[in-house]
Amino acid sequence: MIPRAAPPPAALIRMRRVATGLLVLMAAAFFASRTLEPRHPVFGFVRAFAEAAMVGGLADWFAVTALFRHPLGLPIPHTAIIPRNKNRIGDQLASFLRDYFLIPAVVARRMHRIDVAGAAGRWLANPRGAGGSRLTRGVSRLATEVLQALDQERLGGMVRAMMVTRVRETEVSPMLGRALAAAIAEERHRPVIDALVRWMRGALSANEHLVRAMVHDRAGAVLRWTGLDETLANKIIDGLDKLVAEMAENREHPVRIKVEEALVSVSERLQYDHDLRARVEALKIELLENAAMQDWINGLWEQARSAMLRAARDPDALMAGRLGEALHQLGATLQNDPRLGRIINRFVRRAAVGAAADYGDAIVRLVSETVRGWDEQTVTMRLEHAVGRDLQFIRINGTLVGGLVGVAIHIVDVLL
């Protein structure tokens, strides 16, 4: 979808009016001083200033306008330069990114100079201090513009493909085995078993009627006639209830020990049993190719993008509440723990270098194709807004400098 060009900012409109008004003022001054020049020599200086100022102002107006559109709508050669060359601009911008920013060696060298952890820690600890508020607003506007400007379908497709590719290339079975082994070593599996035992106790209590019905249906006619089926059902229920209660109270119960031994066996098989690892990998691929899983991954990207846009538009809300407190604490930790800072900086550096190596070409194509997808008006407005008021200051400066040059030439003429 081609993004719509945003309306010009109010400050830019005001500067346009100032530059145009100054040019009109110089024109009025020229005609007035030309009429009054015979009455007094001072009006000759005014006329010279106004005449040269008009020339300078008109020349700079033509130059500035010719960059973005045809002056007065006339198809003059070599005007509307940016709209006519938008595809080349996109390609050149992409080439610039590839040649000077997305080379792994360049990224690594630049990242060595940047203390990402320290900067993030200072900002998280005090986002409003020492220019932090201005930084927050600037980053907010930049992030919002970037997220809205990029081709969302292509960007989303690239992110989803990257996620799926990473999962495909990563063998999850050993990871699961090591995670389970670490949890068992730290006894973090015991609360899970406790919860399972409590669930079993509740499930048994809620389904006593099913046990009684099962015993009654499978008992013979003699047992049912004598009522022994009910007695047998009560014994079974009492026995199961007693077993579950003992498991809940005694963490060294033989059944719990058997469950723990089974978990240890599963963790080892996940790491070293080639058949089980192959089955887990096959299940992973089957899940990734499932339509429901694809929809879920697509939903993850859309949720992440929406969350990033909300955070970018309202960074103060992000820093409020419990999440804000956690981020403040994280900022203090990053500042006070050099070891953690080195680990984070190393991780960010490796991640940046890896992203440049693996996805540099995809990022370059995304930038080029995004610019190509914009219409001429969008390209014009975005670049004109990015440069901002400086374009109009060119016109103003051209008018004033031209006027000063005109006065200087007039002085020379008078003296000679």
C-alpha positions in Angstrom: 0.0 0.0 0.0 1.4 3.4 -1.0 1.5 5.7 2.1 -0.2 9.0 1.8 1.8 12.2 1.9 1.4 14.0 5.2 0.3 17.7 5.1 3.1 20.3 5.4 4.0 21.2 9.1 2.8 24.6 10.3 6.3 25.9 10.7 7.2 25.0 7.1 4.0 26.8 5.9 5.0 29.9 7.9 8.5 30.0 6.5 7.1 29.7 3.0 4.9 32.7 3.6 7.8 34.7 5.1 10.1 33.9 2.1 7.3 34.8 -0.4 6.3 37.9 1.6 9.9 39.1 1.6 10.1 38.7 -2.2 6.8 40.6 -2.6 8.1 43.3 -0.2 11.3 43.7 -2.3 9.2 44.0 -5.5 7.1 46.8 -3.9 10.2 48.5 -2.6 11.7 48.4 -6.1 8.8 50.0 -7.8 8.4 52.6 -5.1 12.1 53.6 -4.9 12.3 53.7 -8.7 9.5 56.3 -8.7 11.1 58.3 -5.8 14.8 58.0 -7.0 14.8 61.4 -8.8 13.8 63.1 -5.5 16.8 62.0 -3.4 19.9 59.9 -4.0 19.1 57.6 -1.0 16.3 56.0 -3.0 18.9 54.9 -5.5 20.4 52.6 -2.8 17.0 51.3 -1.9 16.3 50.6 -5.6 19.6 48.8 -6.1 19.0 46.7 -2.9 15.4 45.8 -3.9 16.3 45.1 -7.5 19.2 42.7 -6.7 17.1 41.2 -3.8 14.3 40.4 -6.3 16.8 38.7 -8.7 18.4 36.7 -5.8 15.1 35.8 -4.4 13.6 34.7 -7.7 16.7 32.7 -8.6 16.7 30.8 -5.3 12.9 30.3 -5.5 13.4 28.8 -8.9 16.3 26.6 -7.7 14.4 25.3 -4.6 11.1 24.7 -6.5 12.9 23.0 -9.4 14.2 20.3 -7.0 10.7 19.2 -6.1 8.3 20.3 -8.9 7.9 22.2 -12.1 8.0 26.0 -11.4 4.6 27.5 -12.1 3.6 24.1 -13.5 5.7 24.7 -16.7 7.6 21.5 -17.9 10.9 23.3 -18.0 13.8 20.9 -18.7 15.8 19.7 -15.7 13.1 20.7 -13.1 11.1 18.4 -10.8 14.4 16.7 -10.3 13.5 14.6 -7.3 10.2 13.2 -8.5 11.7 12.3 -11.9 14.6 10.5 -10.3 12.9 8.9 -7.3 13.8 5.3 -8.4 17.4 6.3 -8.9 17.4 8.0 -5.5 16.0 4.9 -3.8 18.6 2.7 -5.5 21.4 5.1 -4.6 20.2 5.3 -1.0 20.1 1.5 -0.8 23.6 1.3 -2.3 24.9 3.9 0.2 23.5 1.8 3.0 25.0 -1.4 1.6 28.4 0.1 0.9 28.9 2.2 4.0 26.7 0.8 6.8 25.7 -2.8 6.3 29.2 -4.3 5.7 29.9 -6.7 8.7 33.4 -5.3 9.2 32.2 -1.7 9.3 29.3 -2.6 11.6 31.7 -4.4 14.0 34.2 -1.5 14.0 31.4 1.0 14.7 29.7 -1.1 17.3 33.0 -1.4 19.3 32.9 2.4 19.9 29.3 2.4 21.2 28.4 1.6 24.8 24.8 0.5 24.1 24.3 -0.9 27.6 25.5 2.3 29.3 23.4 4.6 27.1 20.3 2.4 27.6 20.9 2.3 31.3 21.2 6.1 31.7 18.1 6.7 29.6 16.0 4.0 31.4 17.1 5.2 34.8 16.2 8.9 34.0 14.4 9.3 30.7 13.5 12.9 31.4 16.9 14.1 32.6 19.8 15.7 30.7 18.0 16.0 27.4 16.3 12.7 27.8 12.9 14.1 27.2 14.0 15.6 23.9 15.7 12.4 23.0 12.5 10.5 23.9 10.4 12.7 21.7 12.9 12.6 18.8 13.2 8.8 19.0 9.4 8.6 19.2 8.9 10.6 16.0 11.7 8.8 14.2 10.4 5.3 15.2 6.8 6.2 14.2 7.9 7.6 10.8 10.0 4.6 10.1 7.3 2.1 11.1 4.7 3.9 9.0 6.9 4.6 6.0 8.2 1.0 5.3 6.2 -1.3 3.2 4.5 -3.3 5.9 3.7 -6.3 3.8 7.3 -6.7 2.7 8.6 -5.9 6.2 6.2 -8.3 7.8 7.0 -11.0 5.3 10.8 -10.5 5.9 10.3 -10.7 9.7 8.1 -13.8 9.5 10.5 -15.5 7.1 13.4 -14.7 9.4 11.5 -16.2 12.4 10.6 -19.3 10.5 14.1 -19.8 9.1 15.7 -19.4 12.5 13.4 -22.0 14.0 13.9 -24.4 11.1 17.7 -24.1 11.4 17.7 -24.6 15.1 17.5 -28.1 16.5 15.1 -27.7 19.4 15.4 -31.2 20.9 18.8 -30.7 22.6 17.7 -27.3 23.8 14.6 -28.7 25.4 16.7 -31.5 26.9 19.3 -29.1 28.4 16.5 -26.8 29.7 14.7 -29.8 31.4 18.0 -31.1 32.8 18.8 -27.6 34.2 15.3 -27.3 35.7 15.7 -30.7 37.4 19.2 -29.9 38.7 17.8 -26.7 40.3 14.7 -28.6 41.6 12.4 -26.2 39.6 10.5 -29.3 38.4 9.1 -30.0 41.8 6.4 -27.2 41.8 5.2 -28.6 38.5 4.8 -32.1 40.0 3.1 -30.6 43.0 0.6 -28.8 40.8 0.1 -32.1 38.8 -0.6 -34.0 42.1 -3.1 -31.3 43.2 -4.8 -31.5 39.8 -5.0 -35.3 40.1 -6.6 -35.1 43.5 -9.2 -32.6 42.3 -9.9 -34.7 39.1 -10.4 -37.8 41.2 -12.8 -36.1 43.5 -14.8 -34.6 40.6 -15.0 -37.9 38.7 -15.8 -40.4 41.5 -19.1 -41.2 39.7 -17.2 -42.3 36.6 -15.1 -44.7 38.6 -18.2 -46.2 40.3 -20.0 -46.5 37.0 -17.0 -48.2 35.4 -16.7 -50.8 38.3 -20.5 -51.4 38.2 -20.5 -52.0 34.4 -17.5 -54.4 34.5 -18.6 -56.3 37.6 -20.4 -59.6 37.2 -24.0 -60.1 38.1 -23.2 -61.8 41.4 -21.1 -58.8 42.5 -23.9 -56.4 41.5 -26.5 -58.6 43.2 -24.6 -58.7 46.5 -23.6 -55.0 46.4 -19.9 -55.8 46.4 -19.4 -53.7 43.3 -20.1 -50.6 45.4 -17.7 -51.8 48.0 -15.0 -52.5 45.4 -15.5 -49.0 43.9 -15.2 -47.4 47.4 -11.9 -49.3 48.0 -10.5 -48.2 44.6 -11.4 -44.6 45.2 -10.1 -44.6 48.8 -6.9 -46.3 47.6 -6.3 -43.7 44.8 -7.2 -40.8 47.1 -4.7 -42.1 49.7 -2.0 -42.5 47.1 -2.4 -39.0 45.8 -2.5 -37.6 49.3 0.7 -39.3 50.2 2.3 -38.1 47.0 1.2 -34.5 47.9 2.6 -34.7 51.5 5.8 -36.7 50.8 8.2 -35.4 48.1 10.2 -38.6 48.5 7.3 -40.8 47.7 8.3 -43.8 45.4 5.8 -42.8 42.7 7.2 -39.2 42.7 10.7 -40.6 42.5 9.7 -42.7 39.5 8.2 -39.6 37.8 11.5 -37.7 38.4 13.5 -40.5 37.1 11.3 -40.5 34.0 11.9 -36.8 33.5 15.7 -37.3 33.8 15.4 -40.0 31.2 13.4 -37.8 28.9 16.0 -35.0 29.2 18.8 -37.3 28.3 16.9 -38.8 25.4 16.1 -35.4 24.0 19.8 -34.6 23.9 21.3 -38.0 22.9 18.7 -40.2 21.4 18.9 -39.7 17.6 15.6 -41.3 16.9 13.7 -39.1 19.4 15.6 -36.0 18.2 14.5 -36.9 14.6 10.9 -37.3 15.7 11.0 -33.9 17.5 12.4 -32.2 14.5 9.8 -33.8 12.2 7.1 -32.6 14.6 8.6 -29.1 14.6 8.6 -28.9 10.8 5.0 -30.2 10.7 3.9 -27.5 13.2 5.7 -24.8 11.2 3.9 -25.9 8.0 0.5 -26.0 9.7 -1.9 -23.3 8.5 -3.0 -22.5 12.0 0.7 -22.0 13.1 1.2 -19.7 10.1 -1.8 -17.6 11.1 -0.4 -17.5 14.7 3.0 -16.3 13.5 1.3 -13.7 11.3 -0.7 -12.5 14.3 2.5 -12.3 16.4 4.0 -9.9 13.8 0.9 -7.7 13.7 0.6 -7.6 17.5 4.3 -6.7 17.7 4.0 -4.0 15.1 0.9 -2.5 16.8 2.7 -2.6 20.2 5.8 -0.9 18.7 3.6 1.9 17.2 1.8 2.4 20.5 5.0 2.6 22.4 6.6 4.9 19.8 3.6 7.3 19.8 3.4 7.4 23.6 6.8 6.6 25.2 5.7 8.2 28.5 2.9 5.6 28.9 5.5 2.9 28.3 7.6 4.2 31.2 4.6 4.3 33.6 3.3 1.7 35.9 5.0 -1.6 36.9 6.7 -2.0 33.5 8.2 1.5 33.9 9.5 0.6 37.4 11.0 -2.6 36.1 12.7 -0.6 33.3 14.0 2.0 35.8 15.5 -0.8 37.8 17.0 -2.4 34.7 18.6 1.0 33.9 20.2 1.2 37.3 21.5 -2.3 37.0 23.0 -1.6 33.6 24.9 1.4 35.0 26.1 -0.4 38.2 27.1 -3.8 36.8 30.0 -3.5 34.4 30.0 -7.3 33.7 26.4 -7.2 32.6 27.1 -4.2 30.4 30.0 -6.0 28.7 27.8 -9.0 28.1 25.0 -6.9 26.6 27.4 -4.8 24.4 28.9 -8.0 23.1 25.5 -9.5 22.4 24.3 -6.3 20.6 27.5 -6.2 18.6 27.3 -9.8 17.5 23.6 -9.4 16.7 24.3 -6.3 14.6 27.1 -7.9 12.7 25.0 -11.1 12.2 22.0 -9.0 11.0 24.3 -7.1 8.5 25.7 -10.3 7.2 22.5 -12.3 6.9 19.9 -9.6 6.1 21.9 -6.7 4.7 20.8 -7.4 1.1 17.2 -7.9 2.2 17.2 -4.5 4.1 18.7 -2.8 1.0 16.1 -4.3 -1.2 13.4 -3.2 1.3 14.6 0.4 1.3 14.9 0.5 -2.5 11.5 -1.1 -3.2 9.8 1.1 -0.6 11.0 4.3 -2.2 10.1 2.9 -5.7 6.6 2.2 -4.3 6.0 5.8 -3.3 4.3 8.1 -5.8 6.0 11.3 -6.9 3.9 13.5 -4.5 4.8 11.3 -1.5 8.5 11.4 -2.3 8.4 15.2 -2.8 6.5 15.8 0.4 8.6 13.5 2.6 12.0 14.9 1.4 10.7 18.5 1.6 9.4 17.9 5.1 12.7 16.2 6.1 14.7 19.3 5.0 12.1 21.5 6.6 12.5 25.3 7.0 16.1 25.4 5.7 14.8 25.4 2.1 12.9 28.6 2.8 15.9 30.1 4.5 17.7 29.5 1.3 15.2 31.8 -0.4 15.4 34.4 2.4 19.2 34.4 2.4 19.2 34.6 -1.4 17.0 37.7 -1.2 19.0 39.4 1.5 22.4 38.5 0.1 21.3 39.6 -3.4 20.2 42.9 -2.0 23.5 43.5 -0.2 25.4 42.7 -3.5 23.2 45.2 -5.3 24.0 47.9 -2.8 27.7 47.2 -3.1 27.6 47.4 -6.9 25.6 50.7 -6.7 28.1 52.1 -4.2 30.9 51.3 -6.7 29.0 52.9 -9.5 28.5 56.1 -7.5 32.1 56.3 -6.5 33.4 55.8 -10.0 
